[in-house]
Protein backbone atom coordinates (compact mmCIF):
# COMPACT_ATOMS: atom_id res chain seq x y z
CA UNK A 1 0.00 0.00 0.00
CA UNK A 2 1.10 3.52 -0.68
CA UNK A 3 -0.30 4.74 2.66
CA UNK A 4 1.02 3.10 5.82
CA UNK A 5 -0.28 5.70 8.27
CA UNK A 6 -1.76 4.44 11.53
CA UNK A 7 -5.55 4.58 11.74
CA UNK A 8 -7.82 3.92 14.71
CA UNK A 9 -11.44 2.82 14.93
CA UNK A 10 -13.00 3.89 18.24
CA UNK A 11 -16.43 2.63 19.31
CA UNK A 12 -18.86 4.47 21.56
CA UNK A 13 -18.70 1.66 24.12
CA UNK A 14 -14.97 2.22 24.62
CA UNK A 15 -13.37 -0.41 22.38
CA UNK A 16 -10.56 0.87 20.13
CA UNK A 17 -8.99 -0.98 17.17
CA UNK A 18 -5.70 0.07 15.61
CA UNK A 19 -4.76 -0.65 12.00
CA UNK A 20 -3.36 0.95 8.88
CA UNK A 21 -5.06 3.64 6.84
CA UNK A 22 -5.89 3.41 3.17
CA UNK A 23 -7.92 5.72 0.99
CA UNK A 24 -8.41 9.14 2.56
CA UNK A 25 -6.96 10.49 5.81
CA UNK A 26 -8.60 12.54 8.55
CA UNK A 27 -11.57 11.62 10.76
CA UNK A 28 -15.12 10.40 10.11
CA UNK A 29 -17.97 9.06 12.21
CA UNK A 30 -20.88 6.70 11.58
CA UNK A 31 -22.74 3.63 12.77
CA UNK A 32 -20.41 0.63 12.72
CA UNK A 33 -22.05 -2.42 11.08
CA UNK A 34 -20.88 -5.59 9.35
CA UNK A 35 -21.63 -7.32 6.04
CA UNK A 36 -21.15 -11.08 5.72
CA UNK A 37 -20.91 -11.27 1.92
CA UNK A 38 -17.85 -13.02 0.53
CA UNK A 39 -18.05 -10.91 -2.61
CA UNK A 40 -19.61 -7.69 -3.87
CA UNK A 41 -17.69 -5.11 -1.85
CA UNK A 42 -18.02 -2.55 -4.65
CA UNK A 43 -21.81 -2.83 -4.66
CA UNK A 44 -21.76 -2.52 -0.86
CA UNK A 45 -19.63 0.62 -0.99
CA UNK A 46 -21.93 2.30 -3.50
CA UNK A 47 -25.30 1.23 -2.03
CA UNK A 48 -27.08 4.38 -0.74
CA UNK A 49 -28.64 2.33 2.06
CA UNK A 50 -25.22 2.43 3.75
CA UNK A 51 -25.17 6.23 4.01
CA UNK A 52 -24.07 7.25 7.51
CA UNK A 53 -22.40 3.91 8.25
CA UNK A 54 -18.89 2.54 8.69
CA UNK A 55 -19.05 -0.90 7.09
CA UNK A 56 -16.99 -3.89 8.21
CA UNK A 57 -16.52 -6.79 5.77
CA UNK A 58 -16.33 -10.15 7.54
CA UNK A 59 -14.64 -11.81 4.55
CA UNK A 60 -10.92 -11.30 5.27
CA UNK A 61 -9.35 -10.49 1.87
CA UNK A 62 -10.82 -7.46 0.10
CA UNK A 63 -9.82 -5.53 -3.02
CA UNK A 64 -8.75 -8.34 -5.34
CA UNK A 65 -11.33 -7.51 -8.03
CA UNK A 66 -10.75 -3.76 -7.98
CA UNK A 67 -13.43 -1.27 -9.04
CA UNK A 68 -15.32 -0.97 -12.34
CA UNK A 69 -18.04 1.37 -13.59
CA UNK A 70 -20.59 -1.37 -14.39
CA UNK A 71 -21.05 -2.58 -10.81
CA UNK A 72 -21.73 0.80 -9.17
CA UNK A 73 -25.11 0.86 -7.43
CA UNK A 74 -25.59 4.58 -6.71
CA UNK A 75 -27.18 6.78 -9.35
CA UNK A 76 -24.53 9.48 -8.90
CA UNK A 77 -21.71 6.92 -9.14
CA UNK A 78 -20.33 7.79 -5.71
CA UNK A 79 -19.24 5.70 -2.73
CA UNK A 80 -21.93 6.00 -0.05
CA UNK A 81 -20.35 4.59 3.12
CA UNK A 82 -18.61 6.88 5.62
CA UNK A 83 -15.81 4.40 6.27
CA UNK A 84 -14.63 0.92 5.36
CA UNK A 85 -13.11 -1.68 7.72
CA UNK A 86 -11.31 -4.80 6.45
CA UNK A 87 -8.87 -7.46 7.62
CA UNK A 88 -6.49 -7.39 4.65
CA UNK A 89 -6.23 -5.18 1.58
CA UNK A 90 -4.87 -7.21 -1.31
CA UNK A 91 -1.87 -5.53 -3.01
CA UNK A 92 -2.80 -7.05 -6.38
CA UNK A 93 -5.92 -6.39 -8.45
CA UNK A 94 -6.50 -9.50 -10.55
CA UNK A 95 -9.82 -8.95 -12.38
CA UNK A 96 -9.74 -8.10 -16.08
CA UNK A 97 -12.80 -5.89 -15.49
CA UNK A 98 -11.02 -3.64 -12.99
CA UNK A 99 -10.52 0.01 -13.93
CA UNK A 100 -9.26 1.23 -10.55
CA UNK A 101 -7.99 -0.24 -7.31
CA UNK A 102 -10.07 -0.08 -4.14
CA UNK A 103 -7.48 2.15 -2.47
CA UNK A 104 -7.44 4.54 -5.44
CA UNK A 105 -11.24 4.71 -5.45
CA UNK A 106 -11.57 5.57 -1.76
CA UNK A 107 -8.75 8.11 -1.95
CA UNK A 108 -10.33 9.83 -4.96
CA UNK A 109 -13.70 10.12 -3.19
CA UNK A 110 -12.34 11.15 0.21
CA UNK A 111 -13.52 7.99 2.01
CA UNK A 112 -11.48 6.53 4.85
CA UNK A 113 -10.52 2.87 5.04
CA UNK A 114 -8.73 0.88 7.73
CA UNK A 115 -7.00 -2.48 7.20
CA UNK A 116 -5.15 -4.93 9.46
CA UNK A 117 -8.12 -4.99 11.84
CA UNK A 118 -9.29 -8.18 13.55
CA UNK A 119 -12.68 -8.05 11.82
CA UNK A 120 -13.74 -11.33 13.40
CA UNK A 121 -13.34 -9.86 16.90
CA UNK A 122 -15.10 -6.65 15.81
CA UNK A 123 -18.01 -8.58 14.30
CA UNK A 124 -18.38 -10.76 17.40
CA UNK A 125 -18.44 -7.61 19.52
CA UNK A 126 -21.18 -6.02 17.39
CA UNK A 127 -23.21 -9.23 17.49
CA UNK A 128 -23.04 -9.24 21.29
CA UNK A 129 -23.53 -5.53 21.98
CA UNK A 130 -25.32 -4.32 18.83
CA UNK A 131 -24.48 -1.81 16.10
CA UNK A 132 -22.73 1.16 17.68
CA UNK A 133 -21.46 4.61 16.82
CA UNK A 134 -17.81 4.80 15.84
CA UNK A 135 -15.06 7.11 14.66
CA UNK A 136 -12.21 6.45 12.22
CA UNK A 137 -9.20 8.73 12.59
CA UNK A 138 -5.61 9.11 11.43
CA UNK A 139 -5.07 12.11 13.73
CA UNK A 140 -2.19 11.20 16.05
CA UNK A 141 -2.87 14.23 18.26
CA UNK A 142 -6.23 12.92 19.45
CA UNK A 143 -6.34 10.43 22.31
CA UNK A 144 -8.30 7.18 22.33
CA UNK A 145 -10.58 8.62 25.01
CA UNK A 146 -11.35 11.67 22.88
CA UNK A 147 -12.21 9.46 19.90
CA UNK A 148 -14.55 7.38 22.07
CA UNK A 149 -16.33 10.59 23.15
CA UNK A 150 -16.73 11.57 19.48
CA UNK A 151 -18.18 8.14 18.76
CA UNK A 152 -20.68 8.59 21.60
CA UNK A 153 -21.70 11.93 20.11
CA UNK A 154 -22.77 10.21 16.88
CA UNK A 155 -25.59 8.54 18.77
CA UNK A 156 -27.87 5.97 17.15
CA UNK A 157 -29.46 5.60 13.74
CA UNK A 158 -32.81 5.47 15.53
CA UNK A 159 -34.66 8.69 14.82
CA UNK A 160 -32.35 9.79 12.00
CA UNK A 161 -33.78 10.67 8.60
CA UNK A 162 -30.88 9.85 6.27
CA UNK A 163 -32.97 9.84 3.10
CA UNK A 164 -32.50 13.56 2.54
CA UNK A 165 -28.76 12.95 2.06
CA UNK A 166 -29.20 10.45 -0.79
CA UNK A 167 -32.44 11.28 -2.63
CA UNK A 168 -31.93 13.07 -5.98
CA UNK A 169 -32.51 16.80 -6.23
CA UNK A 170 -34.65 16.45 -9.36
CA UNK A 171 -36.74 13.83 -11.13
CA UNK A 172 -35.20 11.84 -13.97
CA UNK A 173 -36.07 9.05 -16.40
CA UNK A 174 -34.32 5.67 -16.16
CA UNK A 175 -34.29 3.94 -19.58
CA UNK A 176 -31.85 1.02 -19.22
CA UNK A 177 -32.34 -2.64 -18.40
CA UNK A 178 -29.41 -5.04 -18.22
CA UNK A 179 -26.64 -3.52 -20.35
CA UNK A 180 -23.53 -5.33 -19.14
CA UNK A 181 -22.54 -8.62 -20.76
CA UNK A 182 -21.88 -9.88 -17.23
CA UNK A 183 -25.42 -9.15 -16.02
CA UNK A 184 -28.42 -11.47 -16.12
CA UNK A 185 -29.98 -12.23 -19.47
CA UNK A 186 -32.79 -9.90 -20.54
CA UNK A 187 -36.22 -10.89 -19.27
CA UNK A 188 -39.21 -11.62 -21.48
CA UNK A 189 -42.36 -9.64 -20.74
CA UNK A 190 -45.62 -8.83 -22.47
CA UNK A 191 -46.01 -6.18 -25.14
CA UNK A 192 -47.61 -3.62 -22.85
CA UNK A 193 -45.26 -1.16 -21.20
CA UNK A 194 -46.38 0.14 -17.79
CA UNK A 195 -45.67 3.65 -16.57
CA UNK A 196 -44.04 3.48 -13.14
CA UNK A 197 -43.09 6.30 -10.81
CA UNK A 198 -40.20 5.26 -8.57
CA UNK A 199 -39.81 7.18 -5.31
CA UNK A 200 -36.03 7.34 -4.86
CA UNK A 201 -35.14 7.19 -1.17
CA UNK A 202 -31.66 5.91 -2.04
CA UNK A 203 -32.48 3.44 -4.82
CA UNK A 204 -29.93 0.95 -6.10
CA UNK A 205 -29.72 1.21 -9.86
CA UNK A 206 -30.14 -2.55 -10.31
CA UNK A 207 -33.68 -2.13 -8.97
CA UNK A 208 -34.36 0.35 -11.76
CA UNK A 209 -32.82 -2.02 -14.31
CA UNK A 210 -35.12 -4.81 -13.12
CA UNK A 211 -38.18 -2.59 -13.41
CA UNK A 212 -37.26 -1.91 -17.04
CA UNK A 213 -36.63 -5.60 -17.62
CA UNK A 214 -40.14 -6.51 -16.47
CA UNK A 215 -41.69 -4.05 -18.91
CA UNK A 216 -41.80 -0.68 -17.17
CA UNK A 217 -41.11 2.88 -18.29
CA UNK A 218 -39.54 4.36 -15.18
CA UNK A 219 -39.81 7.95 -13.98
CA UNK A 220 -37.71 8.46 -10.82
CA UNK A 221 -38.75 11.21 -8.40
CA UNK A 222 -37.21 12.58 -5.17
CA UNK A 223 -38.44 11.29 -1.83
CA UNK A 224 -40.15 14.60 -1.08
CA UNK A 225 -42.47 14.43 -4.10
CA UNK A 226 -46.13 14.78 -3.11
CA UNK A 227 -48.88 12.29 -3.86
CA UNK A 228 -50.54 14.86 -6.12
CA UNK A 229 -47.38 15.27 -8.19
CA UNK A 230 -46.98 11.51 -8.48
CA UNK A 231 -50.60 10.95 -9.53
CA UNK A 232 -50.25 13.77 -12.08
CA UNK A 233 -47.76 11.51 -13.91
CA UNK A 234 -50.67 9.06 -14.43
CA UNK A 235 -48.67 6.03 -13.28
CA UNK A 236 -49.84 2.44 -13.67
CA UNK A 237 -47.87 1.73 -10.51
CA UNK A 238 -45.65 3.32 -7.89
CA UNK A 239 -42.43 1.86 -6.56
CA UNK A 240 -40.83 3.03 -3.29
CA UNK A 241 -37.16 2.20 -2.90
CA UNK A 242 -34.60 1.14 -0.37
CA UNK A 243 -32.64 3.75 1.55
CA UNK A 244 -30.74 4.54 4.77
CA UNK A 245 -31.70 5.43 8.32
CA UNK A 246 -34.80 5.07 10.46
CA UNK A 247 -37.98 4.58 8.38
CA UNK A 248 -40.19 6.21 11.01
CA UNK A 249 -38.18 9.43 10.65
CA UNK A 250 -39.03 9.81 6.94
CA UNK A 251 -42.41 11.31 7.76
CA UNK A 252 -42.96 13.15 4.48
CA UNK A 253 -42.69 10.03 2.34
CA UNK A 254 -44.89 8.08 4.76
CA UNK A 255 -47.60 10.71 4.39
CA UNK A 256 -47.26 10.51 0.60
CA UNK A 257 -47.72 6.73 0.73
CA UNK A 258 -50.80 7.11 2.95
CA UNK A 259 -52.32 9.31 0.27
CA UNK A 260 -51.43 6.86 -2.51
CA UNK A 261 -52.75 3.65 -0.92
CA UNK A 262 -55.93 2.60 -2.68
CA UNK A 263 -55.35 4.93 -5.64
CA UNK A 264 -52.52 3.15 -7.47
CA UNK A 265 -50.67 -0.19 -7.15
CA UNK A 266 -47.58 0.17 -4.91
CA UNK A 267 -44.50 -2.04 -4.57
CA UNK A 268 -41.86 -1.43 -1.89
CA UNK A 269 -38.39 -2.80 -1.19
CA UNK A 270 -36.45 -2.59 2.11
CA UNK A 271 -36.94 0.96 3.48
CA UNK A 272 -39.88 1.21 1.07
CA UNK A 273 -41.36 -1.91 2.68
CA UNK A 274 -40.95 -0.40 6.14
CA UNK A 275 -42.47 2.97 5.19
CA UNK A 276 -45.39 1.30 3.42
CA UNK A 277 -46.04 -0.70 6.61
CA UNK A 278 -45.93 2.52 8.64
CA UNK A 279 -48.34 4.16 6.20
CA UNK A 280 -50.84 1.38 6.91
CA UNK A 281 -50.50 1.88 10.67
CA UNK A 282 -47.89 -0.71 11.62
CA UNK A 283 -44.78 0.03 13.70
CA UNK A 284 -41.06 -0.55 13.14
CA UNK A 285 -38.16 -1.19 15.51
CA UNK A 286 -34.36 -1.20 15.37
CA UNK A 287 -32.66 -4.58 15.09
CA UNK A 288 -29.72 -5.32 17.38
CA UNK A 289 -27.17 -5.56 14.55
CA UNK A 290 -29.27 -5.82 11.40
CA UNK A 291 -29.19 -8.12 8.39
CA UNK A 292 -26.43 -7.35 5.90
CA UNK A 293 -25.23 -10.04 3.53
CA UNK A 294 -26.11 -12.19 0.54
CA UNK A 295 -27.20 -15.48 2.09
CA UNK A 296 -30.27 -14.71 4.22
CA UNK A 297 -32.90 -17.50 4.01
CA UNK A 298 -36.47 -16.29 3.51
CA UNK A 299 -39.58 -18.48 3.28
CA UNK A 300 -42.37 -17.39 0.97
CA UNK A 301 -45.39 -18.17 3.15
CA UNK A 302 -47.66 -18.14 0.10
CA UNK A 303 -45.75 -20.79 -1.87
CA UNK A 304 -43.78 -22.57 0.86
CA UNK A 305 -40.53 -22.11 -1.05
CA UNK A 306 -37.31 -20.87 0.53
CA UNK A 307 -35.30 -18.14 -1.19
CA UNK A 308 -31.70 -17.19 -0.45
CA UNK A 309 -31.69 -13.42 -0.46
CA UNK A 310 -29.53 -10.32 -0.39
CA UNK A 311 -30.27 -8.02 2.56
CA UNK A 312 -29.19 -4.70 4.01
CA UNK A 313 -31.30 -3.23 6.79
CA UNK A 314 -31.05 -2.25 10.43
CA UNK A 315 -34.78 -1.88 11.15
CA UNK A 316 -37.74 -4.26 10.84
CA UNK A 317 -41.54 -4.18 10.82
CA UNK A 318 -43.33 -5.41 13.94
CA UNK A 319 -45.24 -8.56 12.97
CA UNK A 320 -48.24 -8.16 15.26
CA UNK A 321 -48.79 -4.50 14.41
CA UNK A 322 -48.61 -5.25 10.68
CA UNK A 323 -51.19 -8.05 10.89
CA UNK A 324 -53.45 -5.72 12.90
CA UNK A 325 -53.70 -3.45 9.84
CA UNK A 326 -55.26 -6.29 7.86
CA UNK A 327 -52.05 -7.02 5.94
CA UNK A 328 -51.11 -10.61 5.16
CA UNK A 329 -47.48 -11.56 5.83
CA UNK A 330 -46.06 -13.31 2.75
CA UNK A 331 -42.37 -13.74 3.63
CA UNK A 332 -40.51 -14.56 6.86
CA UNK A 333 -36.81 -14.57 7.71
CA UNK A 334 -35.83 -18.08 8.78
CA UNK A 335 -32.92 -16.90 10.93
CA UNK A 336 -34.93 -14.76 13.35
CA UNK A 337 -38.60 -14.87 12.24
CA UNK A 338 -38.72 -11.20 11.27
CA UNK A 339 -41.21 -10.03 8.65
CA UNK A 340 -39.81 -10.09 5.12
CA UNK A 341 -42.87 -9.20 3.04
CA UNK A 342 -46.63 -8.62 2.95
CA UNK A 343 -49.65 -8.05 0.75
CA UNK A 344 -53.05 -6.58 1.57
CA UNK A 345 -56.42 -8.10 0.63
CA UNK A 346 -58.08 -4.70 0.18
CA UNK A 347 -55.38 -2.79 -1.66
CA UNK A 348 -53.05 -3.36 -4.62
CA UNK A 349 -49.90 -3.20 -2.53
CA UNK A 350 -47.09 -5.55 -1.64
CA UNK A 351 -43.56 -5.19 -0.39
CA UNK A 352 -40.49 -7.11 0.73
CA UNK A 353 -37.76 -6.39 3.25
CA UNK A 354 -35.03 -8.15 1.26
CA UNK A 355 -33.49 -7.12 -2.08
CA UNK A 356 -34.84 -9.07 -5.08
CA UNK A 357 -32.51 -7.14 -7.41
CA UNK A 358 -29.49 -8.57 -5.51
CA UNK A 359 -26.29 -6.82 -6.73
CA UNK A 360 -24.56 -8.49 -5.06
CA UNK A 361 -26.29 -11.73 -4.27
CA UNK A 362 -28.46 -14.57 -5.63
CA UNK A 363 -31.36 -14.06 -8.02
CA UNK A 364 -33.92 -16.26 -6.25
CA UNK A 365 -36.30 -13.35 -5.60
CA UNK A 366 -36.26 -11.51 -8.94
CA UNK A 367 -39.67 -13.04 -9.71
CA UNK A 368 -41.11 -10.32 -7.46
CA UNK A 369 -40.65 -7.73 -10.21
CA UNK A 370 -42.90 -9.88 -12.41
CA UNK A 371 -45.41 -9.93 -9.54
CA UNK A 372 -45.38 -6.12 -9.61
CA UNK A 373 -46.21 -6.23 -13.31
CA UNK A 374 -49.05 -8.67 -12.60
CA UNK A 375 -50.37 -6.35 -9.89
CA UNK A 376 -50.45 -3.40 -12.28
CA UNK A 377 -52.30 -5.58 -14.81
CA UNK A 378 -54.90 -7.01 -12.41
CA UNK A 379 -55.23 -4.15 -9.92
CA UNK A 380 -54.92 -6.55 -7.00
CA UNK A 381 -52.04 -7.70 -4.80
CA UNK A 382 -50.26 -10.85 -6.04
CA UNK A 383 -51.85 -14.12 -4.95
CA UNK A 384 -50.07 -17.31 -3.93
CA UNK A 385 -50.84 -18.74 -7.37
CA UNK A 386 -49.33 -15.73 -9.13
CA UNK A 387 -46.20 -15.88 -6.97
CA UNK A 388 -45.86 -19.60 -7.66
CA UNK A 389 -46.22 -19.03 -11.40
CA UNK A 390 -43.63 -16.24 -11.32
CA UNK A 391 -41.22 -18.47 -9.38
CA UNK A 392 -41.68 -21.29 -11.88
CA UNK A 393 -41.10 -18.89 -14.79
CA UNK A 394 -37.86 -17.74 -13.18
CA UNK A 395 -36.73 -21.30 -12.50
CA UNK A 396 -37.32 -22.33 -16.10
CA UNK A 397 -35.79 -19.23 -17.71
N, C-alpha and C positions, 0 to 999 in steps of 0.2 A: 504493500500500500504506500501511496505517496504521503499520507498523513499518519504519523505515529503519535500524535498528541494524546495525552491522557484525557479520558472522558469519564464522567460519573453519572450514574442514574440513581437519584434519591427518591425514595417513596415516602408518602405522607405518614406512614406508620413507623418510620425511623430506619428502615433497611436501606443500605447504600451499596450499590455495585460499582466496581471500578473496571474499566476496560479501555479500549483504544478508539479514538474518534475516526470516523470517515464521513465523507460528504462535507456538510457545512460545519463551522465552529460557532461557539457562542452559548446561548442558553435557550431552552424552550420547555414549556410545561404541557401537560395533557393527562388524560386518563390512561393508565397503563393496562393493556389487555394482551391476550395472546391468541394466535391463530395456529391451528394444528395441521394446516395443509402442508403436504410434502412438496408441493409445486405451486406455481401461480403467484409468486411474490410480487411481480409487476402489477398484476390485476389488483392485488391487495393494496399496494401503495397508491394506486390511482382510483380506488373506489371511494366516492364521496361519503359513503356511510362511515368511513373512518376519520372524518374531520374531527379535530379536537382530541385525537387519541395518539398515544405512543404505542406502536404495535410491536409485540415480541413474536418472532417466528420460532416455533418449537422444533422444526426440522433444523439440524445443526449447520449444514453447509448451504450458504445462500450466495447468489450472484453468478453462478456458473452459466446461466443462459443469457445474461446481460439484459438489455432493454431494447425493445423495438416499438415502432409506432403503431403496429397493428393490434397489439394487445393492451393498449391504454383504455381504461374504462371511464375516465372522466371526459365530459364533453369539451372542456377547455384544454385537455391534454396535460393537465398538471398533476403532480403528486399531491395527495390530499392529507396524508398522515402528518402529524406534528413531529414525530420522531420514529426511528426504526432500530430495534434491538435484535441482534443476532449472536450466535455462538462463534461462527467463523465466516469471514468474507473470503471467498475463493479469489486467488490472484490471477486466475486464468478464466477468460470468457470463451466457452467452447461451442456455442450455438452459431450456425451459419446465418441465422435470422437476426443476430444481435447487431445493433447500430451504435450502441453506447454501453459502457460498463455501468453497473449499479452505482459505484462510487462517483463516477462522472455525472450521472443523472442527479443524484442527491445534491452534489456540490453546485451544479448549475441552477438548481431550484431553491437553494438555501435551506435544505432539510438536513437535520442532524441525524447521524447514525452512530451506533456504538457496537463494536464487536469485541470478541474475547470475553463475553459475559456467560456465566453459567445459566443458560436459559432454562435448563431443566429445574434448577433450584428456584429461579424466579417464577416459573409457571406453577410449581408446586405451592409456592407461597401465595400466589394469586388465587389458586383453587381453594386454599384453606381460609384465606382472609377476605377474598373478594377483590374485584377490580378497584384500583386505588389511584389517587392523584400522584403524579410523579414529575420530576424535573431532570432533564438532561443538561449537562453543562461541561464546557471545557475551560471554564474560568478557574484558574489556580488560586485566585485571591479570595475565593468564597469558601467558607468552611462547610463540612458535611452538615452540621447543625443548621446553618443558614439555608442550605438547599432543601433540607427536610421541611423547614418552615415555609419555603416557597411552594413546595409540593402540597402542604396542608392548605395553602391559600387558594389552590386551584379548586378545591372542593369536590363535588360529585357531579356526574352528568345528570343526575335527577334534577329536574326543574329547568334544565338548560335547553333553549331553542337554538339548535345549531343549523337549522335549515336555512336561515337567512344568509349564512356564510357560503352556501353552496348552490342555492337556486339561481338560475340565470336572470340577468337584468331584463331581458326582453324575450318575447316569444320567438320561436323559430320552427322551421319545418325540418323533419328528419326523413330523408328519402331512401336511405340505403338498408338493404338486407345484409346477408352474408357476402362480403366482398373478398375476403382473404381466401387463398387456396388452402389454407390450413384450418379454416372454419368448418362447421357442419355443412352438409350438402343442402342446397336450397329446398324449401318445403313446398309441397303441392297444396294449393288451396283453390277454392271455387273462383269463378269469374268475377263475382261481385267484390268490389273494394269498399271497405268500411272506413268512414271518417272517424278518427279517434283523436280526442284531445288528451294529451298526457300531461298531468300535473307533475312538474319536475321539482322534487324535494331533495334532489341529489341523485338523479337517475344514473344508473350504469348504462353505457351506450349499447351493451349487448341486449338489454331489455328492448330498446328501441329497434334494434335489428330484428329481434324475434317478432315484434309487432308487425313490422313490414313483411316478414316471411310468412305470417299467417293471413296476409291479405288486408293490411290496414294502411291507410294514408294518415301519417302521424303529424299532428300539430302539437308542439311542445310549448307549454306556457309556464311562467313562474309560479311559485307556490302561493303567492299573494293574489292570484287572479280570482275574481269573484265568480260566483255561480252564474250570474247574469251574463258576464263576459264569455264564460265557457259555453253556455247554452246558445249564445248568439252565433257561435261557430257551427251550430246545427250538427253536433256530433251524433254518430250512431252509438258511441260508447265513450266512456271516460276511464282513463287509467291513472292511478295515483302511485307514485314510485317509492322506492327505498329512500333512505336518507339517514343523517346522523342525529344523535341527541335523544331527548325525552319526548315521546310522541304527545304527551299531555300538554307540553309547553307550546306546541304549534297550534295555537287556538284559532288563528285565522283560517287555516286550511281545514280544520275540523268543522268550523261553521260553514265553510263552503260545501263540504261533503254532506252535512246535514240538509242543506238546501237542494242538493242534487239527488239524494236518495228518493227513489220513486219516480224520477223524471227521466232518467237515462241509465242504461246499464253501466255498472262500475266494477272495475277489477283493480285490486290492490296487491302490492308486494311489499313485504317487510314493514318498514315504517308506514307505508300506505295501508297495509293490513291493520296495523295497530290504530291508526287514525280513523279508519273506517269503522272499527269496533267502537271506538270512543264516540263517534258520530251517532251510533245506534243507541248509546247509553251504557256500554260496558266500561270496565276500568282496566288500567294497565299497571304493571309494577316492574321494578328494576330487578333483574336477575343478579345472582351473586357474582358470577364472572362471565356470563353470556355464552352464546354459541357462535363460535367463529372457526370455520373449517370447511372441508369439502367431503366429509364422510358421515353426516348426521342422518341416522335412520328415521324415516317418517312413514307412518302407516296411513294410507288413504282409507278412512273409515267407510267410505261409500263402496269401494271396490274390494277392500281387504288386502290390497297389494302394498308391499313395502317398497319405498323409494329411497335411494341414497342421495342425499341432497347437499347443496352448498348453502352455508348459512353465515350470517354476520349480523347479530343483533345483541343488544344488552338489556332490552326490555321485552316483556311478554304480556299477552292479554289474559286477564283472569277468566278462567273457564266458567265458573258459576255465574259471574256477572254477564258474560256473553250469552250463555244459554237463556238467561232471564229476559233478554231482549227479543227472544223468539228465534234467534239464529240457530242454525244446525251446524255443529262442529263436524268438519269433513276430514281433517288431518290432525294426527297427534304425533308428538315427538316421542320415540320409543326409549330414549335415554332418561327423560325426566317427566314425561307425561304432560308437557306444556302444549298449549293449543298451537297448531300449525296451519289451520285454515278453517274457513266456514262459508256457508251459503245462507240464504234467507228465503223461506217459503213465500213471503209476500212481496219481495223486491228482487229485481234483476241485479243482484250483487253477489260477488264472491271474492275471496282474498286468501292469500297464503303468507305465512311468516317466512318461509324459506325462499331461495332464489332459483326459480325454474330456468332462468337464462344461464345459470352457472357462471363461467368465466371468472375464476377457474372452477372446475368441478364436473361431476357427471351430468348427463343429459336426461336422467330418468323422468324429470318433472316438466320437460318442455311441452308435453301434451296440454298443459294448462293454458297455453296461448291459444290452442285450437278450441279449448272450452270457452275462452273469451269470445272468439268468433261465433261459436254456437249460440252464446248468450245474446249477442247482438242480433243474431238472425231470428231467434225464437222470442226474445223479450222476457225470458225467465232464467233464473239461475240454473247452472248445469246440474243435471240429475246424475244419479249413480250410473245409469245406463250410458249417458253421454260421456262421462268420465272413463268408463270401461272401454267404450268404442275408441276414444281418443288415445288411450293407453295402448290398445291393440294396434291402432294405426301407426303409432310411434315405434312399437316393437317390430312391426313388419316392414318398416321403411327401408 
